[in-house]
Amino acid sequence: MGVWGRAVVGVVMVGVVAGVVSGCTGRVGGDGGPDATFAVYAEAQRASGVGEFGEGSDRAEGGDGVGGVTSAELPDPAWLDRVAEATGIPRRALQGYAGAALVIAEQQPECHLGWNTLAGIGWVESHHGTIFGGSIQPDGRTSDLIIGVPLDGQGFQEIPDSDGGAVDGDTEWDRAVGPLQFVPTTWAAWATEANGDGVPDIHNIDDSSLSAAGYLCYSGGDLGTEQGWRDAIAAYNESPAYLDEVLEFADRYAAEAEDAPASN
């Protein structure tokens, strides 16, 4: 499979808690698009060879998020272990990306957003939450706040403060914030709660991943096509160099996951 095939598809072959995805819809601050069924990806998941959990499992019953399950509970733990080791993506970050991809696949199956696209963005934006020497904690929050430079037009886009510093602490200029580096205006439109606490948190990998997923699908339409994928990434950051780097890592992660040995 070529670069574009891996990057734009990277299909959601991550395993899933059977029968509970439809209950985890997320709470979206903006127009997150229509709900839909999960049927489109069912065959892809069966073909992946990744084990699933039955409806009676403890994980299916123990979630405290929307519909009784959080996005982080959806990916197969064995898949997470295997792919985290193969790709070098911190497991908790991967859990956020994969969980968001599973939720968006149920809500908007026509989007075809792969977990690896979110992972590519996560690497470029914050090295999966480790850019300042921190990490993603077990609860999904970054150990240190990740706040970008002032967007004052000096080598970056010029965006005057839009929220009185509520999100980024800067009352003069907006800054990108969190592991997926949302600017305050985009976060206000797309903030999505994914971890069951009722409050979208820009510093939480689950919330920010699902928020990014909704924004990407809205911006690109069908990310299973090259044009749709390009449009989605350009909406996130219009720099050609940014697109190239996200593509490089999305493709790399998909290839490494594909080549990772299956669990015994």
HUHUCOR-V699766 format. One record per residue. N is the residue number from 1. RES is the residue in one letter. PSI is psi in radians with two decimals (none if undefined). OMEGA is omega in whole degrees, 0 to 359 (none if undefined). Layout:
n->N res->RES psi->PSI omega->OMEGA
n->N res->RES psi->PSI omega->OMEGA
This chain:
n->1 res->M psi->2.36 omega->183
n->2 res->G psi->3.13 omega->182
n->3 res->V psi->-0.89 omega->182
n->4 res->W psi->-0.65 omega->179
n->5 res->G psi->-0.72 omega->180
n->6 res->R psi->-0.73 omega->187
n->7 res->A psi->-0.76 omega->186
n->8 res->V psi->-0.36 omega->179
n->9 res->V psi->-1.25 omega->180
n->10 res->G psi->0.69 omega->201
n->11 res->V psi->2.86 omega->192
n->12 res->V psi->0.92 omega->182
n->13 res->M psi->1.15 omega->188
n->14 res->V psi->0.03 omega->186
n->15 res->G psi->2.81 omega->184
n->16 res->V psi->2.61 omega->173
n->17 res->V psi->1.99 omega->188
n->18 res->A psi->2.36 omega->170
n->19 res->G psi->0.04 omega->184
n->20 res->V psi->-0.11 omega->184
n->21 res->V psi->-0.68 omega->184
n->22 res->S psi->-0.30 omega->179
n->23 res->G psi->-0.23 omega->183
n->24 res->C psi->1.48 omega->186
n->25 res->T psi->-0.32 omega->182
n->26 res->G psi->2.75 omega->176
n->27 res->R psi->2.02 omega->189
n->28 res->V psi->2.39 omega->179
n->29 res->G psi->-0.45 omega->181
n->30 res->G psi->-2.72 omega->180
n->31 res->D psi->1.65 omega->185
n->32 res->G psi->0.06 omega->176
n->33 res->G psi->2.99 omega->186
n->34 res->P psi->2.65 omega->170
n->35 res->D psi->2.71 omega->179
n->36 res->A psi->-3.11 omega->180
n->37 res->T psi->2.95 omega->181
n->38 res->F psi->0.09 omega->190
n->39 res->A psi->-0.59 omega->184
n->40 res->V psi->-0.61 omega->184
n->41 res->Y psi->-0.06 omega->185
n->42 res->A psi->-0.79 omega->182
n->43 res->E psi->-0.68 omega->179
n->44 res->A psi->-0.67 omega->180
n->45 res->Q psi->-0.70 omega->178
n->46 res->R psi->-0.66 omega->182
n->47 res->A psi->-0.28 omega->185
n->48 res->S psi->-0.37 omega->183
n->49 res->G psi->0.09 omega->180
n->50 res->V psi->2.35 omega->182
n->51 res->G psi->2.69 omega->177
n->52 res->E psi->2.87 omega->177
n->53 res->F psi->2.45 omega->179
n->54 res->G psi->2.89 omega->183
n->55 res->E psi->-0.38 omega->182
n->56 res->G psi->0.04 omega->183
n->57 res->S psi->2.74 omega->178
n->58 res->D psi->-0.64 omega->183
n->59 res->R psi->-0.63 omega->181
n->60 res->A psi->-0.46 omega->185
n->61 res->E psi->-0.22 omega->192
n->62 res->G psi->0.01 omega->183
n->63 res->G psi->2.68 omega->179
n->64 res->D psi->0.28 omega->181
n->65 res->G psi->-2.80 omega->180
n->66 res->V psi->2.25 omega->180
n->67 res->G psi->0.26 omega->177
n->68 res->G psi->0.12 omega->179
n->69 res->V psi->2.49 omega->178
n->70 res->T psi->2.81 omega->181
n->71 res->S psi->-0.59 omega->181
n->72 res->A psi->-0.34 omega->180
n->73 res->E psi->-0.17 omega->187
n->74 res->L psi->-0.75 omega->183
n->75 res->P psi->2.58 omega->178
n->76 res->D psi->2.14 omega->180
n->77 res->P psi->-0.65 omega->179
n->78 res->A psi->-0.68 omega->176
n->79 res->W psi->-0.77 omega->179
n->80 res->L psi->-0.80 omega->180
n->81 res->D psi->-0.83 omega->185
n->82 res->R psi->-0.80 omega->185
n->83 res->V psi->-0.61 omega->176
n->84 res->A psi->-0.75 omega->179
n->85 res->E psi->-0.70 omega->183
n->86 res->A psi->-0.60 omega->186
n->87 res->T psi->-0.38 omega->186
n->88 res->G psi->0.06 omega->176
n->89 res->I psi->2.25 omega->177
n->90 res->P psi->2.36 omega->187
n->91 res->R psi->-0.71 omega->183
n->92 res->R psi->-0.58 omega->175
n->93 res->A psi->-0.79 omega->178
n->94 res->L psi->-0.68 omega->178
n->95 res->Q psi->-0.70 omega->178
n->96 res->G psi->-0.79 omega->180
n->97 res->Y psi->-0.84 omega->183
n->98 res->A psi->-0.72 omega->178
n->99 res->G psi->-0.73 omega->178
n->100 res->A psi->-0.71 omega->179
n->101 res->A psi->-0.66 omega->178
n->102 res->L psi->-0.74 omega->179
n->103 res->V psi->-0.81 omega->183
n->104 res->I psi->-0.50 omega->176
n->105 res->A psi->-0.59 omega->178
n->106 res->E psi->-0.68 omega->182
n->107 res->Q psi->-0.74 omega->186
n->108 res->Q psi->1.25 omega->185
n->109 res->P psi->-0.37 omega->179
n->110 res->E psi->-0.16 omega->183
n->111 res->C psi->-0.68 omega->179
n->112 res->H psi->0.75 omega->177
n->113 res->L psi->2.17 omega->177
n->114 res->G psi->2.60 omega->176
n->115 res->W psi->-0.56 omega->184
n->116 res->N psi->-0.46 omega->174
n->117 res->T psi->-0.79 omega->176
n->118 res->L psi->-0.68 omega->179
n->119 res->A psi->-0.66 omega->177
n->120 res->G psi->-0.75 omega->177
n->121 res->I psi->-0.75 omega->180
n->122 res->G psi->-0.64 omega->177
n->123 res->W psi->-0.86 omega->184
n->124 res->V psi->-0.70 omega->186
n->125 res->E psi->-0.69 omega->187
n->126 res->S psi->0.26 omega->185
n->127 res->H psi->0.80 omega->179
n->128 res->H psi->0.69 omega->176
n->129 res->G psi->0.13 omega->184
n->130 res->T psi->0.13 omega->193
n->131 res->I psi->-0.56 omega->179
n->132 res->F psi->0.41 omega->179
n->133 res->G psi->0.10 omega->180
n->134 res->G psi->-2.78 omega->182
n->135 res->S psi->2.97 omega->170
n->136 res->I psi->2.14 omega->182
n->137 res->Q psi->2.91 omega->181
n->138 res->P psi->-0.54 omega->180
n->139 res->D psi->0.00 omega->177
n->140 res->G psi->-0.19 omega->179
n->141 res->R psi->2.64 omega->175
n->142 res->T psi->2.53 omega->181
n->143 res->S psi->-0.49 omega->176
n->144 res->D psi->2.57 omega->177
n->145 res->L psi->2.35 omega->179
n->146 res->I psi->1.83 omega->183
n->147 res->I psi->2.19 omega->184
n->148 res->G psi->-3.06 omega->181
n->149 res->V psi->2.80 omega->175
n->150 res->P psi->2.33 omega->178
n->151 res->L psi->1.31 omega->188
n->152 res->D psi->0.22 omega->179
n->153 res->G psi->-0.04 omega->180
n->154 res->Q psi->1.42 omega->183
n->155 res->G psi->-0.08 omega->179
n->156 res->F psi->2.98 omega->175
n->157 res->Q psi->2.56 omega->178
n->158 res->E psi->2.00 omega->180
n->159 res->I psi->1.75 omega->177
n->160 res->P psi->2.75 omega->181
n->161 res->D psi->2.36 omega->183
n->162 res->S psi->-0.17 omega->188
n->163 res->D psi->0.36 omega->181
n->164 res->G psi->0.41 omega->179
n->165 res->G psi->0.21 omega->185
n->166 res->A psi->-0.68 omega->183
n->167 res->V psi->-0.74 omega->189
n->168 res->D psi->-0.07 omega->179
n->169 res->G psi->0.11 omega->182
n->170 res->D psi->2.09 omega->182
n->171 res->T psi->0.04 omega->178
n->172 res->E psi->-0.79 omega->182
n->173 res->W psi->2.60 omega->171
n->174 res->D psi->2.70 omega->176
n->175 res->R psi->2.69 omega->174
n->176 res->A psi->2.49 omega->190
n->177 res->V psi->2.52 omega->171
n->178 res->G psi->3.06 omega->184
n->179 res->P psi->-0.39 omega->177
n->180 res->L psi->0.18 omega->167
n->181 res->Q psi->1.08 omega->173
n->182 res->F psi->2.43 omega->167
n->183 res->V psi->2.70 omega->187
n->184 res->P psi->-0.67 omega->182
n->185 res->T psi->-0.70 omega->179
n->186 res->T psi->-0.69 omega->178
n->187 res->W psi->-0.71 omega->180
n->188 res->A psi->-0.59 omega->182
n->189 res->A psi->-0.53 omega->191
n->190 res->W psi->0.05 omega->182
n->191 res->A psi->2.20 omega->186
n->192 res->T psi->2.31 omega->180
n->193 res->E psi->2.20 omega->185
n->194 res->A psi->-0.23 omega->189
n->195 res->N psi->0.17 omega->170
n->196 res->G psi->0.03 omega->181
n->197 res->D psi->-0.04 omega->175
n->198 res->G psi->-0.04 omega->183
n->199 res->V psi->2.01 omega->176
n->200 res->P psi->2.28 omega->185
n->201 res->D psi->2.00 omega->183
n->202 res->I psi->-0.36 omega->180
n->203 res->H psi->0.04 omega->181
n->204 res->N psi->2.27 omega->185
n->205 res->I psi->-0.55 omega->179
n->206 res->D psi->-0.85 omega->179
n->207 res->D psi->-0.79 omega->183
n->208 res->S psi->-0.59 omega->178
n->209 res->S psi->-0.76 omega->179
n->210 res->L psi->-0.60 omega->175
n->211 res->S psi->-0.79 omega->178
n->212 res->A psi->-0.68 omega->180
n->213 res->A psi->-0.80 omega->179
n->214 res->G psi->-0.73 omega->180
n->215 res->Y psi->-0.74 omega->180
n->216 res->L psi->-0.76 omega->180
n->217 res->C psi->-0.70 omega->177
n->218 res->Y psi->-0.70 omega->186
n->219 res->S psi->-0.59 omega->186
n->220 res->G psi->-0.28 omega->183
n->221 res->G psi->-1.82 omega->179
n->222 res->D psi->1.79 omega->180
n->223 res->L psi->0.00 omega->173
n->224 res->G psi->-0.07 omega->175
n->225 res->T psi->2.68 omega->180
n->226 res->E psi->-0.77 omega->182
n->227 res->Q psi->-0.75 omega->178
n->228 res->G psi->-0.73 omega->179
n->229 res->W psi->-0.78 omega->179
n->230 res->R psi->-0.77 omega->181
n->231 res->D psi->-0.70 omega->180
n->232 res->A psi->-0.81 omega->181
n->233 res->I psi->-0.66 omega->179
n->234 res->A psi->-0.58 omega->177
n->235 res->A psi->-0.59 omega->179
n->236 res->Y psi->-0.76 omega->177
n->237 res->N psi->2.11 omega->189
n->238 res->E psi->-0.05 omega->181
n->239 res->S psi->2.23 omega->175
n->240 res->P psi->-0.62 omega->179
n->241 res->A psi->-0.63 omega->178
n->242 res->Y psi->-0.83 omega->179
n->243 res->L psi->-0.77 omega->181
n->244 res->D psi->-0.69 omega->182
n->245 res->E psi->-0.71 omega->176
n->246 res->V psi->-0.74 omega->178
n->247 res->L psi->-0.78 omega->181
n->248 res->E psi->-0.82 omega->184
n->249 res->F psi->-0.62 omega->176
n->250 res->A psi->-0.74 omega->178
n->251 res->D psi->-0.76 omega->181
n->252 res->R psi->-0.81 omega->182
n->253 res->Y psi->-0.71 omega->179
n->254 res->A psi->-0.74 omega->180
n->255 res->A psi->-0.75 omega->181
n->256 res->E psi->-0.67 omega->178
n->257 res->A psi->-0.69 omega->180
n->258 res->E psi->-0.62 omega->183
n->259 res->D psi->-0.16 omega->183
n->260 res->A psi->2.39 omega->180
n->261 res->P psi->2.48 omega->178
n->262 res->A psi->2.62 omega->178
n->263 res->S psi->2.56 omega->178
n->264 res->N psi->none omega->none
